[in-house]
């Protein structure tokens, strides 16, 4: 598949997760094997008003390429201007979020709310295309609920409007992240549209990725599994290239990766904000490690980075001595 000037075969994409996929996490996943990165989603109306936090989301570094700037909204004038700003910021492509299920966004008609108003959806995409010379891609869901699946209509509509790739999260808006992603829609979407198709939802292993490729997808997008195991990209690529699964990182290797991520995260977000916001990552790095109740309690209360690092090292030392 082609994303801008980047030709990619079966790319592994990191999902554009709000408050998670910031630059330190994106670069870590890139190092681990992610092929395509996306920014956190930026509100088009806040962007054109130069709200610093939203404009900052659009910043692209060469180390992150190929990189898409993701925007959301439905005001066509704002979307058109925001697309131009994404291009000026150095994006390789502009991605449109038409799948966010959060109430405050979807219920006002943005994000997945557009799945209840396809003419408005089409107009939003057309506005993005008018605003930039870059490729425009779209991330969306199957429909608002199980009774209003519009994935096939959306796929045909997006191909007709010149979208370069479609990422389909195989759940409805009502599901949010509950239940199981229904990949059976992927071959049906493939049958009605020739644009590159990226599968999203519950992809956590090489077998999951392979199944989606067999269903006709051109790429896969990994979200929550990357939070739990950032090395999942590396693992999938190793299995595809050699047929063998690499050994799971040891606890020490996971903790050292966690510490490196923590340092980069705090440097990027500052103190104390970075200390607090990093807490969401400990669960993944320490998953399935026994006897961590006291460690987790400490990590949730410490506000000094060096104290956190010292505590993590002490835990690993004690764990290895007890084996």
N, C-alpha and C positions, 0 to 999 in steps of 0.2 A: 504494500500500500504506500501511497505517496502523501506525505504531510509537508506542504510547502516544497522545499527543495530536498527534503529528506526521504529517500527510498528505504522502506522498512519491510522486512518479512516477518510476519507473526510477532509483532512487537509486544512486549510486556509493559503496560502503562501503569503508572502510579496514579490512583484516583485523587482528584482535587478536593481533599477533605478540609473543610473550614476549621480553623484553629488547630489543625494537625499538620497539614502539608505545607509548612513554612520552609524557607530556604534550607536551614540545617537538615531537616528531615528529608527534603527532596534530594539534597546532595548525598546524604547517607544511602538512600535507596538507589540513587544512580550508581554509586560505588558498588552496591550489592547486585547490580545488574538490570535495574529498570531502564527501559529504552526510551520512554516518552514521559515527560513530566508536565504537570499543569499547576498553575497558581491556585491559591484559594480563590473562591469566587468573589468578584468585586461588583458592588452595586453600581449600575451604570449611572444612575442619577447622582450618587455621591461622588463618583469619579469626575463627572463633568463639572461639579461644584468644587473640585480640588480638595475634597476632604482627605487630609494627609494619610490616614490609615488605609483608606481604599486605594488611593493612588499608589501607595507604597507596595500594594499587592501586585501591581503590574510590572514591577522591576524584574528584568531578566538578565541573567549572567551567562556568559558563553559556556561555562562549565555545565549548565543545565540543559543545553540544547540536545535534541529538539524540544521546544518548550511552548506550550500553549497558555495564553492568558485567558482565563475564564471569566465571563461576565454574566450577570443576570438582570432581569427587569423586563418591562414590556412597553415602556415609553419609547416610541420609535425614534424620535429626535435624539433622545439621550443615548440610545443604543448606537445610532449612527455615529455620533461624536465619540462615544467610548471606544468603538472599534478603531477609529483613527488614532486615539490615544494609545491603545494597545500596540498598534503598529509602530508608533513613534517610540514606544518603550522597548522595542526590539523583539517582540513576539515572533515566533515562527508561524503561528496560526492563532486564530481567535476561536475559542470554544464557548458555546452558549449553553448555560445551565437552564434546562427546561425540565428538571427532575427533582429539585429540592422539595422534600415533603414537609418541612417544618411549617407549622400552622401560620406563623406570622408572615411567611412568604407565600406559601401556596394559596392560602385563603384570600389573599388580595389579588390573585390572578397571575402571580409571577411563579417562577420555578415550575413545579408540577401542575400548578393551577392552569397553565396554558393548555394542558391536555383536555380541558373542558371547553376550550375556545380555539379551535384549530385555525380559523381565519386570523385571529390575533397572533397565534403562534407563527403562522406564515409571514405576517407583516413584520414581526420582530426579527425573524431571520433575514428577511429581505433588507431590513434597515441595516443590519450588521454588514451584509454584503455590499451595500452602497457605501458604507463608511470606510472600507479598507480594500486594499489590493491583495491582502493576505487570504489564504484559504480560511473558510469558516467551517467549523465542525459543531456538532450538537450532542449533548448528553441528556437523555430523557428516560422515562419509564414506560411501562406497558400501557398504562392508562390511569385514570383516577381511582377506579375500583374494579373489582372482578366483573361487574356488569357493564363496564364502559371501556373495554380494551380497545385502544385505537392505534396500536403499534404498527399495523400494516398500513393504515391510512397515513400515519406520520412518516413512515419510511418512504412511501411514494411521494408525499408532499415535499420532503426534504431533498430527494433526488431531483424533483422538478425545479426546486429553487436553487440548485447548484451547490448544495452542501457537499463538502469533500469527504466527510466521514461521520458515521452515526455511532455513538456509544449507547447501548441499551442496557439499563439496569432492569433485570428481569423480575421486577416486583411492581406492584401498583403503588400509587401515592398513599392509599389507605393503609397498606401493609407497613410502610416505613421500612424498618429493617427486620420486621418480624416474619415468621414463616420461612418458607424455602423459596429461593429464586427459581422461577420456572423457565429453564433453558429451552423447553420445547418450542418456545416462540422464535428462537434464533433461526432454525431452518426455514420457518414460514416467512420471516422477515427477509432472509436471503433470497427467497423465491420471488419476491415482489420488487426487490430493489437491488441494483448493481453497485451502489456506493459502498465503500469499505465499511465493514461492520465490526465493532469492538464490543465484546461481551463483558458485562459487569454484574456482580452480585454472587456472593458465595464462592468466588474463585480463590482457592487456598492451597492448591497443589498442582503438580505437573499433570496428574490425571484429569483434574478439573479443566486445566488449560487445553489439554489434548482433546477432551470431549467437545469443548467449544470450537476448536479448530475443525474437528470432524463435522460439526454442525454447519460449517461454512463461514465461520468468523475469520476475519483478517488479523485481529489482535484481541488481547484480553486486558482488562483493567482490574487491578487489585487494590482494595481499600483496607478494610479492617484487618485482613490477614497480614498486611504489611506493618500495621501497628503492633500486632502480636509477635511477628517474626520478620523483621526487615530483611533478613537473609533469604526470604522465600523466593525472591527473584533469582538469586544465585543458585538456589536448589533446583528450581524449574529448569534453568538453562543447563545445569550439569546433567540432569536426567535426560533432557532432549538430546544433548550432544554425545553422551556416553552410555546412556541407558541405566546408569547407576546413581543411586541417591548418595550425596556426600554425607559424611557423618554430621550429626547435629552438633552445633558448637557447644563446647564445654561450658560449665557455669562461669569459669574464669574468663573465657573468651566473650561470653555474653555480657558479663559485668564490665569488662574493659570497653566493649562497644557502647554499652550504656553510658559509661563515664565520658567517653569521647563525644557522644551525642549530647550529654548534659552540658559539657563545657561549651560546645558550639551553640546550643540552644540558649544558654544564659548570656553568652556573648552577643547573640543576635537580639534577644528580647530584653536584656537588662535585668538588674536586681531591684526589687525582689520578684518582679513579674515572671521572669524566666524560671525561677525556683518553683513557683506555684504551678505554672502551666506545664512544667515537665512531669508533674506527678502522674499524668495520664499514661505515661510510657512505662513506668516501673512494672506494672502487671504483666506486660508482654515479655520483658527481659527476664523476669523471675518466674515465669509460668512453669508450673509443675515442680518447682523446687520445694522440698519438704521443710517444715519448721521455720517458716518465714513470717509468722504473725508479728513477732516483736520487731523484726527488721522493717516490715511494711508500716507498722505504727510509727517507727522512728522516721522513716523517709517521708511520711505524711506530715510530720511536725517540724523537722529541721528546716531552718531558713538560711543556713550558711552552706555554700557549695562544698567547701573543703571538708566540712564536717560530714556531709553526705558521702563524699568520696571515701573518707577515712572509714566510715561505718560500712560501706559496701566492701572495701578491701578486708576489713576485719571479719566480716561474715564469710567471705570466700575462703580466707585462711582457715577459719574454724571448720568450715564445711569440709575442706580437703583433708584436714587432720583427722576428722572423724570417720572418713571413709575406710 
